[in-house]
Amino acid sequence: MTQQVQTISPFRGAPLFIIITAFLMLQPLSTDLYLASLPSLANGFGVPASTVQLTLSLFVFGFGAAQLIVGPLSDRFGRRPVVLAGLGIYVLASLLCATSLSIEMLIASRFLQAVGCCSAVIIARAIVRDAYEPQDSVRLIAKASTWLSLAPLLGPILGSYLQVTLGWRAAFFVHALLSLILLILVYLRLPETNLQKDARATDLTGLIRNYRIVLGSKLFWTYALPGALSYGSIFTYISGASVVLIQVLHVPTAWFGYCFAFGVTGYLGGTMVCRRVHAKLGTDITLRIGTSLSFAAGAIFLALVIAGLNHWIMIPAIMFLTMGAHGINFPVSQSNSVSPFPQQAGTAAGLMGALYMLVAFIVGTVVGITHNGTLYPLATIACSIGAMIFISTRLLQTNSKVEFAA
């Protein structure tokens, strides 16, 4: 019989699991809900695809940069005021997105939306650390991940129908509505979980010292870099799949959500494979298997394009493999990037997240710049990232166990 996940006594009675899951869902909903609208945005504003991609790229850049600030602020001032401010920013930014009169206004509003979204995700992780015992935290995250998967599964489908029926602005009005409901829930039911505020959490000297400890560790890079590149591999499709499927392969907009959702099921399968393989074979072999699949997916994609296969079914199939590989890579990367730093866990988590977003920003920008109306740029990028994931793992795993033991 599965053990119940129990909160620490001061927080029992608060709907923490619901709030944590909702916070984590905000990030995939912020991107996936409007993916089907990317081609329409290019046509509506009369700008190239590379410009529209900035609504994604600057979102992930803002999300990554904010992680380095939000965590320390919540350590100093508390989780509740920081997340209330962040959700307020998110509501305002979503309304600005929905009413944008230019692509420049939309891009700037998306950057602001990312800052608000980041506060929810970072605070969710902090609340888990504050309100649950370590042995319960793992079960809580696993349970939350099950519900979290609904966002990338259903978000693109809902977004496709919103685009077809109401246009691209509808997705951002939905963002505003959902975040407003969450803001009210937080205001009414979220207690302050940081009971030991650190007045020096934002001290510059301490921050720099912790950053040096983490960034100077080979063990951190052994897992963080392949994980970040793996996230870049799925961001290739987050930023490029809608344009390729709708504009190049002429898939109806209403179908796009189903194609994307099929790819996401690969991620769910990958996480299940990861749990089984990791229990039997350990961390390093699991990561080697996942990164090998990443390379294989990208290589198959490029080979099929070179062979002249341009059927739309190829895209969701390759997405399934790529996201399945990420489902194996991500849990290993996330856990092992942070676990060696018990005294700098927040710093390590923030740096890891920032690295992920930096890679996603670069990938999204390159996807937008290189789009030429064919499948070749996307396939080349996918194969290149797959190769980098594969190579980085094998180079960086050398001597990592020695450092950990030391």
Secondary structure, 3 states (H helix, E strand, C coil): CCCCCCECHHHCCCCHHHHHHHHHHHHHHHHHCCHHHHHHHHHHHCCCHHHHCHHHHHHHHHHHHHHHHHHHHHHHHCHHHHHHHHHHHHHHHHHHHHCCCCHHHHHHHHHHHHHHHHHHHHHHHHHHHHHECHHHHHHHHHHHHHHHCHHHHHHHHHHHHHHHHHCCHHHHHHHHHHHHHHHHHHHHHCCCCCCCCCCCCCCHHHHHHHHHHHHCCHHHHHHHHHHHHHHHHHHHHHHHHHHHHHHHCCCCHHHHHHHHHHHHHHHHHHHHHHHHHHHHHCHHHHHHHHHHHHHHHHHHHHHHHHCCCCCCCHHHHHHHHHHHHHHHHHHHHHHHHHCCCCCCHHHHHHHHHHHHHHHHHHHHHHHHHHCCCCCHHHHHHHHHHHHHHHHHHHHHCCCHHHHHHC
